[in-house]
Amino acid sequence: MANVFGLIVSGRLVQTDFTPMSETQFLTTILEADAINHVVVFLTGAVPLPVGTAGMVYWSWPDPAAPPNWQLLGHISNSKPSAIFKISNLKKLHELSGENKFLSAFGQQKICHNAQIGISIEPESNVQLLASSVAQQTEDYITFAQKMLENLVNFVASFTVTQEQMTPTPGVLYLPLSTLQTWYQNFERRLQQNPNFWRN
């Protein structure tokens, strides 16, 4: 299945050099990937995918000192032959999780500036299972965030006093409870609109 998949990184030539790792798994490397924000993965049209299958697209920052850490981006298929993926958030998460603060303090460079795209040909039913799993994870995340915020507001509210009850305490700052409640309402509204807004 040579030249079945293509990759576009803005400002670069199209890549079709996916190396077969097995009959159903293909891999390509993106050099100097630090400044990349989006990638487009597509079927070239040379050969369609087998009927009833989809190409699950994965992203990895390879680390010579650790096993591969693959993150699922999404999928392409004969009925959805291309997809654009935002990877800048994956980059930030990788940098945060893999950063050694002591080495960074001495200006050591990152281990690798390259990234990898892997495509695994799997049954289309896996896409549906994945979609329902992602939807459940998103719902769980929203519920967790709401419960955590409610707990914070309730905890802070348990310490409220009226102005008459306040005693002057030099150096202590006070915050009106209404300010916290307004922040909570705004956060909850944004969470409902986009559960991943906080990643940006």
PASEBA-1860 file (N, C-alpha, C; in nm, 3 decimals):
! residues 200
1> MANVFGLI> 0.085/-0.120/0.000/0.000/0.000/0.000/0.088/0.125/0.000 ~ 0.183/0.130/-0.090/0.273/0.245/-0.097/0.198/0.368/-0.146 ~ 0.237/0.482/-0.091/0.180/0.613/-0.130/0.029/0.621/-0.112 ~ -0.025/0.548/-0.016/-0.169/0.555/0.012/-0.200/0.679/0.096 ~ -0.107/0.715/0.186/-0.130/0.825/0.279/-0.041/0.945/0.246 ~ -0.095/1.063/0.275/-0.019/1.185/0.257/-0.027/1.271/0.382 ~ 0.071/1.359/0.397/0.079/1.447/0.513/0.117/1.586/0.465 ~ 0.044/1.687/0.516/0.077/1.825/0.483/0.109/1.899/0.613
9> VSGRLVQT> 0.225/1.962/0.614/0.264/2.055/0.719/0.278/2.190/0.651 ~ 0.213/2.292/0.703/0.213/2.423/0.639/0.355/2.471/0.608 ~ 0.375/2.519/0.484/0.504/2.572/0.443/0.604/2.467/0.399 ~ 0.561/2.340/0.393/0.652/2.232/0.353/0.593/2.153/0.238 ~ 0.677/2.073/0.175/0.631/1.985/0.069/0.543/1.874/0.128 ~ 0.455/1.821/0.046/0.371/1.710/0.088/0.458/1.587/0.113 ~ 0.430/1.517/0.222/0.501/1.392/0.254/0.412/1.274/0.221 ~ 0.467/1.177/0.148/0.395/1.051/0.124/0.484/0.932/0.160
17> DFTPMSET> 0.588/0.960/0.238/0.687/0.857/0.270/0.652/0.780/0.397 ~ 0.530/0.728/0.403/0.489/0.646/0.517/0.553/0.508/0.502 ~ 0.627/0.466/0.603/0.696/0.337/0.601/0.604/0.230/0.660 ~ 0.582/0.119/0.587/0.501/0.011/0.644/0.575/-0.055/0.761 ~ 0.509/-0.059/0.877/0.566/-0.129/0.992/0.508/-0.270/1.002 ~ 0.390/-0.286/0.943/0.324/-0.416/0.932/0.223/-0.401/0.818 ~ 0.138/-0.500/0.799/0.037/-0.490/0.692/-0.066/-0.382/0.721 ~ -0.080/-0.345/0.847/-0.185/-0.248/0.884/-0.133/-0.123/0.954
25> QFLTTILE> -0.003/-0.110/0.969/0.052/0.004/1.041/0.159/0.075/0.958 ~ 0.149/0.210/0.955/0.237/0.291/0.871/0.289/0.409/0.953 ~ 0.412/0.450/0.923/0.478/0.550/1.006/0.556/0.649/0.920 ~ 0.551/0.778/0.956/0.637/0.877/0.894/0.690/0.971/1.001 ~ 0.802/1.034/0.974/0.866/1.126/1.068/0.855/1.268/1.015 ~ 0.823/1.361/1.104/0.820/1.503/1.071/0.943/1.566/1.136 ~ 1.034/1.615/1.054/1.156/1.675/1.106/1.129/1.815/1.160 ~ 1.205/1.852/1.263/1.196/1.987/1.322/1.050/2.028/1.343
33> ADAINHVV> 0.982/1.956/1.428/0.837/1.973/1.444/0.798/2.070/1.555 ~ 0.896/2.134/1.619/0.866/2.219/1.735/0.766/2.330/1.707 ~ 0.773/2.392/1.588/0.689/2.509/1.560/0.560/2.474/1.487 ~ 0.530/2.346/1.472/0.410/2.306/1.398/0.287/2.316/1.488 ~ 0.180/2.374/1.434/0.055/2.384/1.508/-0.053/2.289/1.457 ~ -0.055/2.266/1.324/-0.155/2.179/1.263/-0.090/2.088/1.160 ~ -0.150/1.971/1.141/-0.110/1.882/1.032/-0.237/1.834/0.961 ~ -0.222/1.805/0.833/-0.332/1.746/0.755/-0.287/1.608/0.712
41> VFLTGAVP> -0.369/1.509/0.739/-0.343/1.372/0.696/-0.453/1.335/0.598 ~ -0.414/1.270/0.486/-0.514/1.241/0.383/-0.480/1.113/0.308 ~ -0.582/1.060/0.241/-0.564/0.949/0.148/-0.527/1.009/0.014 ~ -0.425/0.956/-0.050/-0.382/1.012/-0.179/-0.476/0.973/-0.293 ~ -0.555/0.868/-0.274/-0.643/0.822/-0.381/-0.579/0.715/-0.468 ~ -0.451/0.686/-0.444/-0.384/0.583/-0.524/-0.452/0.447/-0.506 ~ -0.484/0.415/-0.381/-0.553/0.289/-0.349/-0.649/0.319/-0.234 ~ -0.776/0.276/-0.244/-0.866/0.298/-0.130/-0.833/0.204/-0.015
49> LPVGTAGM> -0.878/0.242/0.104/-0.863/0.153/0.218/-0.955/0.033/0.199 ~ -0.921/-0.081/0.258/-1.011/-0.196/0.249/-1.151/-0.160/0.302 ~ -1.253/-0.214/0.239/-1.392/-0.186/0.277/-1.413/-0.220/0.425 ~ -1.481/-0.128/0.496/-1.512/-0.151/0.637/-1.400/-0.114/0.732 ~ -1.297/-0.044/0.680/-1.187/-0.005/0.767/-1.169/0.146/0.767 ~ -1.091/0.194/0.862/-1.055/0.336/0.872/-0.909/0.343/0.914 ~ -0.846/0.455/0.885/-0.709/0.478/0.927/-0.708/0.560/1.054 ~ -0.674/0.499/1.167/-0.665/0.570/1.293/-0.530/0.643/1.295
57> VYWSWPDP> -0.535/0.775/1.318/-0.415/0.858/1.308/-0.361/0.888/1.448 ~ -0.233/0.859/1.468/-0.168/0.876/1.598/-0.050/0.972/1.586 ~ -0.017/1.038/1.697/0.093/1.135/1.704/0.186/1.094/1.817 ~ 0.318/1.112/1.793/0.414/1.081/1.899/0.535/1.173/1.890 ~ 0.587/1.210/2.009/0.717/1.275/2.018/0.813/1.166/2.062 ~ 0.892/1.110/1.970/0.979/0.999/2.010/1.087/1.043/2.108 ~ 1.114/0.957/2.203/1.216/0.984/2.305/1.306/0.861/2.311 ~ 1.433/0.876/2.277/1.523/0.759/2.276/1.533/0.691/2.412
65> AAPPNWQL> 1.500/0.764/2.519/1.516/0.708/2.653/1.386/0.650/2.710 ~ 1.278/0.647/2.627/1.150/0.600/2.679/1.072/0.529/2.569 ~ 0.977/0.443/2.606/0.894/0.377/2.505/0.807/0.482/2.433 ~ 0.760/0.450/2.313/0.675/0.545/2.240/0.549/0.578/2.318 ~ 0.508/0.703/2.311/0.385/0.750/2.376/0.294/0.803/2.267 ~ 0.203/0.718/2.217/0.117/0.753/2.104/-0.012/0.815/2.154 ~ -0.050/0.927/2.091/-0.175/0.995/2.124/-0.265/0.993/2.001 ~ -0.387/0.948/2.018/-0.481/0.938/1.905/-0.530/1.077/1.866
73> LGHISNSK> -0.516/1.110/1.737/-0.565/1.238/1.686/-0.707/1.225/1.631 ~ -0.734/1.117/1.562/-0.864/1.098/1.497/-0.852/0.992/1.389 ~ -0.929/1.008/1.282/-0.925/0.905/1.178/-0.951/0.963/1.040 ~ -0.915/0.886/0.939/-0.952/0.912/0.800/-1.010/0.783/0.745 ~ -1.088/0.794/0.639/-1.149/0.675/0.579/-1.184/0.707/0.434 ~ -1.234/0.607/0.363/-1.274/0.631/0.225/-1.384/0.737/0.216 ~ -1.472/0.741/0.316/-1.579/0.842/0.317/-1.534/0.974/0.380 ~ -1.420/0.975/0.448/-1.361/1.096/0.507/-1.212/1.092/0.476
81> PSAIFKIS> -1.175/1.126/0.350/-1.038/1.102/0.305/-0.933/1.199/0.356 ~ -0.971/1.301/0.430/-0.871/1.392/0.486/-0.920/1.449/0.618 ~ -0.825/1.491/0.699/-0.859/1.552/0.828/-0.744/1.643/0.870 ~ -0.779/1.754/0.934/-0.679/1.846/0.988/-0.679/1.831/1.140 ~ -0.561/1.825/1.198/-0.548/1.803/1.341/-0.464/1.913/1.403 ~ -0.511/1.965/1.516/-0.434/2.064/1.592/-0.345/1.988/1.688 ~ -0.215/2.009/1.675/-0.120/1.935/1.758/-0.043/2.025/1.854 ~ -0.068/2.155/1.850/0.007/2.245/1.939/-0.022/2.214/2.085
89> NLKKLHEL> -0.144/2.173/2.118/-0.175/2.137/2.257/-0.102/2.009/2.297 ~ -0.092/1.914/2.204/-0.018/1.791/2.234/0.128/1.823/2.261 ~ 0.178/1.921/2.186/0.317/1.963/2.204/0.336/2.021/2.344 ~ 0.243/2.107/2.387/0.255/2.168/2.519/0.246/2.062/2.628 ~ 0.152/1.968/2.614/0.138/1.864/2.715/0.263/1.778/2.720 ~ 0.320/1.748/2.605/0.442/1.668/2.602/0.556/1.742/2.672 ~ 0.569/1.870/2.642/0.676/1.947/2.702/0.661/1.954/2.853 ~ 0.536/1.967/2.900/0.514/1.975/3.044/0.543/1.842/3.111
97> SGENKFLS> 0.496/1.732/3.049/0.512/1.602/3.113/0.655/1.552/3.104 ~ 0.725/1.586/2.997/0.858/1.531/2.979/0.969/1.624/3.025 ~ 0.934/1.740/3.073/1.037/1.839/3.106/1.106/1.802/3.236 ~ 1.239/1.809/3.233/1.317/1.794/3.356/1.361/1.934/3.396 ~ 1.299/1.988/3.501/1.322/2.128/3.537/1.466/2.155/3.577 ~ 1.535/2.055/3.632/1.673/2.077/3.671/1.762/2.091/3.548 ~ 1.740/2.005/3.447/1.819/2.016/3.325/1.785/2.144/3.250 ~ 1.656/2.183/3.250/1.615/2.303/3.180/1.683/2.425/3.239
105> AFGQQKIC> 1.703/2.423/3.369/1.765/2.538/3.435/1.905/2.564/3.382 ~ 1.971/2.458/3.331/2.106/2.472/3.278/2.107/2.484/3.126 ~ 1.988/2.504/3.067/1.979/2.530/2.925/1.996/2.409/2.836 ~ 1.974/2.289/2.888/1.988/2.171/2.804/1.877/2.167/2.701 ~ 1.910/2.129/2.579/1.812/2.122/2.470/1.721/2.001/2.488 ~ 1.606/2.004/2.420/1.516/1.890/2.422/1.584/1.771/2.356 ~ 1.544/1.651/2.394/1.605/1.531/2.340/1.581/1.521/2.189 ~ 1.459/1.553/2.145/1.424/1.532/2.006/1.334/1.644/1.956
113> HNAQIGIS> 1.362/1.693/1.835/1.279/1.797/1.775/1.187/1.737/1.669 ~ 1.196/1.608/1.646/1.115/1.543/1.544/0.991/1.483/1.607 ~ 0.890/1.463/1.524/0.767/1.398/1.568/0.735/1.286/1.470 ~ 0.639/1.203/1.508/0.599/1.093/1.421/0.447/1.089/1.407 ~ 0.403/1.053/1.289/0.262/1.025/1.263/0.252/0.877/1.231 ~ 0.165/0.808/1.302/0.140/0.667/1.276/-0.003/0.648/1.232 ~ -0.025/0.562/1.135/-0.161/0.530/1.090/-0.181/0.380/1.103 ~ -0.288/0.344/1.170/-0.322/0.204/1.190/-0.456/0.176/1.123
121> IEPESNVQ> -0.458/0.081/1.031/-0.582/0.047/0.962/-0.660/-0.049/1.051 ~ -0.778/-0.005/1.092/-0.859/-0.080/1.187/-1.004/-0.085/1.139 ~ -1.085/-0.176/1.194/-1.227/-0.181/1.158/-1.297/-0.049/1.190 ~ -1.390/-0.008/1.104/-1.463/0.117/1.126/-1.538/0.115/1.259 ~ -1.574/-0.004/1.308/-1.643/-0.013/1.436/-1.558/0.045/1.548 ~ -1.424/0.039/1.534/-1.336/0.097/1.635/-1.355/0.248/1.645 ~ -1.384/0.311/1.530/-1.406/0.456/1.529/-1.529/0.490/1.611 ~ -1.636/0.412/1.595/-1.759/0.436/1.670/-1.737/0.414/1.819
129> LLASSVAQ> -1.662/0.308/1.853/-1.631/0.282/1.994/-1.549/0.396/2.052 ~ -1.453/0.444/1.973/-1.369/0.553/2.018/-1.452/0.679/2.039 ~ -1.542/0.709/1.945/-1.624/0.829/1.956/-1.708/0.827/2.084 ~ -1.767/0.709/2.115/-1.848/0.701/2.236/-1.760/0.710/2.360 ~ -1.638/0.653/2.352/-1.546/0.661/2.465/-1.501/0.805/2.490 ~ -1.471/0.878/2.382/-1.430/1.018/2.395/-1.545/1.100/2.453 ~ -1.668/1.074/2.404/-1.785/1.147/2.454/-1.802/1.122/2.604 ~ -1.782/0.996/2.648/-1.795/0.963/2.790/-1.686/1.031/2.871
137> QTEDYITF> -1.563/1.032/2.819/-1.454/1.098/2.890/-1.480/1.248/2.904 ~ -1.533/1.307/2.796/-1.564/1.450/2.800/-1.672/1.478/2.904 ~ -1.774/1.393/2.906/-1.882/1.410/3.005/-1.828/1.394/3.147 ~ -1.740/1.296/3.166/-1.680/1.273/3.297/-1.596/1.394/3.339 ~ -1.521/1.449/3.243/-1.439/1.565/3.273/-1.524/1.685/3.315 ~ -1.633/1.707/3.240/-1.722/1.820/3.273/-1.780/1.802/3.413 ~ -1.825/1.680/3.443/-1.881/1.652/3.575/-1.778/1.675/3.685 ~ -1.655/1.626/3.663/-1.549/1.645/3.762/-1.523/1.794/3.785
145> AQKMLENL> -1.510/1.869/3.675/-1.480/2.012/3.687/-1.592/2.084/3.761 ~ -1.717/2.050/3.729/-1.829/2.115/3.797/-1.830/2.083/3.946 ~ -1.807/1.958/3.980/-1.806/1.918/4.122/-1.691/1.987/4.196 ~ -1.575/1.995/4.131/-1.461/2.060/4.194/-1.490/2.208/4.218 ~ -1.549/2.275/4.119/-1.580/2.417/4.133/-1.686/2.440/4.240 ~ -1.787/2.354/4.242/-1.891/2.366/4.344/-1.830/2.349/4.483 ~ -1.739/2.253/4.496/-1.673/2.230/4.624/-1.594/2.352/4.667 ~ -1.523/2.414/4.574/-1.446/2.535/4.606/-1.538/2.648/4.651
153> VNFVASFT> -1.645/2.672/4.576/-1.738/2.780/4.611/-1.802/2.754/4.747 ~ -1.845/2.629/4.771/-1.907/2.597/4.900/-1.807/2.611/5.015 ~ -1.684/2.569/4.992/-1.581/2.581/5.096/-1.557/2.728/5.130 ~ -1.538/2.810/5.028/-1.514/2.953/5.052/-1.636/3.017/5.118 ~ -1.756/2.980/5.071/-1.880/3.038/5.126/-1.896/3.007/5.274 ~ -1.839/2.895/5.319/-1.854/2.858/5.460/-1.777/2.954/5.552 ~ -1.689/3.037/5.496/-1.613/3.132/5.575/-1.665/3.275/5.561 ~ -1.779/3.293/5.496/-1.828/3.429/5.471/-1.875/3.496/5.600
161> VTQEQMTP> -1.854/3.625/5.603/-1.904/3.709/5.713/-1.959/3.837/5.651 ~ -2.047/3.902/5.722/-2.099/4.031/5.676/-1.998/4.140/5.709 ~ -2.018/4.259/5.651/-1.927/4.370/5.681/-1.929/4.405/5.829 ~ -2.047/4.393/5.892/-2.058/4.424/6.035/-1.976/4.326/6.119 ~ -1.964/4.201/6.071/-1.893/4.098/6.148/-1.742/4.105/6.128 ~ -1.697/4.176/6.026/-1.554/4.180/5.995/-1.478/4.263/6.098 ~ -1.362/4.212/6.133/-1.273/4.290/6.220/-1.150/4.326/6.137 ~ -1.107/4.450/6.146/-0.990/4.492/6.067/-0.867/4.407/6.100
169> TPGVLYLP> -0.807/4.350/5.995/-0.686/4.270/6.013/-0.583/4.318/5.911 ~ -0.483/4.393/5.958/-0.382/4.446/5.865/-0.313/4.334/5.787 ~ -0.295/4.355/5.657/-0.223/4.259/5.573/-0.308/4.146/5.518 ~ -0.435/4.137/5.558/-0.523/4.032/5.508/-0.611/4.090/5.398 ~ -0.615/4.022/5.282/-0.698/4.067/5.171/-0.831/3.993/5.174 ~ -0.937/4.064/5.137/-1.070/4.005/5.134/-1.125/4.008/4.992 ~ -1.199/3.905/4.959/-1.258/3.894/4.825/-1.409/3.878/4.841 ~ -1.488/3.962/4.774/-1.634/3.944/4.783/-1.674/3.808/4.726
177> LSTLQTWY> -1.761/3.738/4.794/-1.806/3.607/4.748/-1.871/3.617/4.610 ~ -1.933/3.729/4.580/-1.998/3.747/4.449/-1.896/3.741/4.336 ~ -1.773/3.784/4.361/-1.667/3.777/4.259/-1.636/3.632/4.225 ~ -1.625/3.547/4.328/-1.599/3.405/4.306/-1.716/3.340/4.234 ~ -1.837/3.375/4.272/-1.955/3.317/4.208/-1.963/3.357/4.060 ~ -1.928/3.481/4.028/-1.928/3.525/3.888/-1.823/3.448/3.809 ~ -1.703/3.430/3.869/-1.599/3.352/3.802/-1.648/3.210/3.777 ~ -1.713/3.150/3.875/-1.763/3.013/3.862/-1.864/3.004/3.748
185> QNFERRLQ> -1.957/3.098/3.741/-2.057/3.095/3.634/-1.992/3.109/3.496 ~ -1.894/3.198/3.485/-1.824/3.216/3.357/-1.746/3.091/3.318 ~ -1.678/3.031/3.415/-1.600/2.909/3.389/-1.692/2.796/3.345 ~ -1.804/2.780/3.415/-1.897/2.672/3.381/-1.957/2.693/3.243 ~ -1.988/2.818/3.207/-2.043/2.847/3.073/-1.942/2.810/2.965 ~ -1.816/2.850/2.985/-1.712/2.820/2.886/-1.686/2.669/2.879 ~ -1.696/2.600/2.992/-1.677/2.456/2.996/-1.785/2.385/2.915 ~ -1.908/2.432/2.925/-2.018/2.373/2.848/-2.001/2.397/2.699
193> QNPNFWRN> -1.950/2.514/2.662/-1.930/2.547/2.521/-1.815/2.468/2.460 ~ -1.708/2.451/2.537/-1.590/2.379/2.488/-1.515/2.320/2.607 ~ -1.530/2.189/2.632/-1.466/2.128/2.748/-1.314/2.139/2.750 ~ -1.255/2.170/2.634/-1.109/2.180/2.629/-1.058/2.323/2.618 ~ -1.145/2.421/2.651/-1.105/2.561/2.634/-0.981/2.597/2.717 ~ -0.967/2.530/2.831/-0.856/2.563/2.922/-0.721/2.522/2.867 ~ -0.717/2.438/2.762/-0.590/2.395/2.703/-0.525/2.505/2.621 ~ -0.603/2.601/2.574/-0.550/2.705/2.482/-0.470/2.810/2.556
END
